[in-house]
Amino acid sequence: MTNTATTDAATTNNAAASHHAINWFEIPTTDLERAATFYEKLFDRKIRREHFGEPMAIFMSSKEGVGGTLVQRADQAPSDSGVLIYLNADGVLDAAVTRVPKIGGSVLVPVTVIPGGFGRYAVLRDTEGNRIALHEH
């Protein structure tokens, strides 16, 4: 086997073992409880509060799913100009977007169809000032 073939095989094997491009995310907050309440109302479900050396509010997922948390840390600040995270809103996109202004956020991009059959999305600003997208297939 050539070096290129070996490298290609290793890359293929590693890609097969990885189901998602993202395996964890953290959304910075200035007020963890306010942010947790916003996302609970947005998705109409509870977010688990934990304390693993610091307080956090965890978006629960299945073992195979992508998980993440809200964090409040001195070295992280909410932003509307950095990385854009797309949260799964399958089956609840329209209802969630309708709730955004009522729960203290703002809709930056209304529900929009993605050409090519890739679903729909909307972009919002949460109570902390983060720019977050919602997506459904």
N, C-alpha and C positions, 0 to 999 in steps of 0.2 A: 504494500500500500504506500502511495506517495505521501509526502508531507501534506500536500493540499487535500488529498482524499481523507487523510487522518483528521485534519482540521475541520473539513466539511462534515465528517461523521460525528465528531465531537459536538460541533455546533448544532447539528440536527438532533442529537440525543438530548442536549441541554434544552433546546427549544421544546421538545416533546414533553419534558418533565415540567416545564413552566406553562401553566394554564392561562395566566394573566400577565399583562405587561406591568401592572401595578399590583403590589401585594399589601400595601398599607399606606394610609395617608393621614396627615395631621392638619387640621384647620385651626389656625391661631385665633384666639379670642382676647378681648380685654375684660370681658365679664363672662366667665364660663357658664354660670347658671342662666343668664339671659340668652346666651347662644344656644344652650341645650334646650331651653324652652322654645325658642324660635324653630329649631329643627324638629322638635317633637310635634309642634303644631303644624309645621309644613308638611310632614309625612303622616301625621295623625297616628303616631306610635311612639312608645317610650324609648328613650336612649338611656343606656345603663351607666350610672355614675360609679366610678371606681377610684381607688387611690393606690397607685403603684409608685410610691415615692413622690408623687405629685397628683393633684386632682385631675381627673379627665372624665369626659363623657363619650362613651364608645358607641359607634354605629355597629350594631351586631350584624353578622353575616354567617352563612353556612361555613362549614369547614373548608369547602372548595371556593368560597366566595372571597371577595376583596373586603377587608375591614378597614376601619379608620377611627379617628377620635377627634374630639375638640380638645384643645389644650390651651392653658393660660400660662405663659412663660415670659420672663423678662427679656429673653433673647429672640423672641418671635413676635411679629406684629401682623395684624390683619392687613390685607392689601387688595386693591382692586386693579392692580397693574402687573401682577406676577403670574404664576402658573394658574391655569384654569382647570379645576377639577370638575368632572361630570359625574354627578351622583345618579344612581339608578332610580328612575321614577316610572318604571314600567307599570302601566295601568292606572297611574295616579297623576300623570303630568298635568292635565288640564285643571284638576281639582287643586293640586299643590300651587300652581301658578296663580290661581284665583285667590288663594289664601295669602300670598306674599304681602300685599299692601296692608292687609288687616292685622298682620302679626309683626309689623315693624320693618319689613324689607321693601325693596323696590324692584320692579321688573325692568331690566335693561334691554333685553331682546325678548319679544313675545314668542309664544310657541311657533316654531318654524319647522317646516318639513325639510329634511336633508335629502337632496337629490340622489337618485340611485338606489332607493329603497333602504336607506340606513336609519330610518326612524325619524323622530322629531326631537327637538330640544328647545330649551329656553335658558336665558341667562338672567341671574338675579344678583342683587346686592343684599347680603344678610345684615343682621343687626350690628355686626361687628365691623362692617365695611369691606368684607371679603366679596369678591366677584366669584360666584359659584354657578355652574350650569347643571341643569336637570336634563336627563335623556331617557327616552323610551324607545324600544325597538318597534 
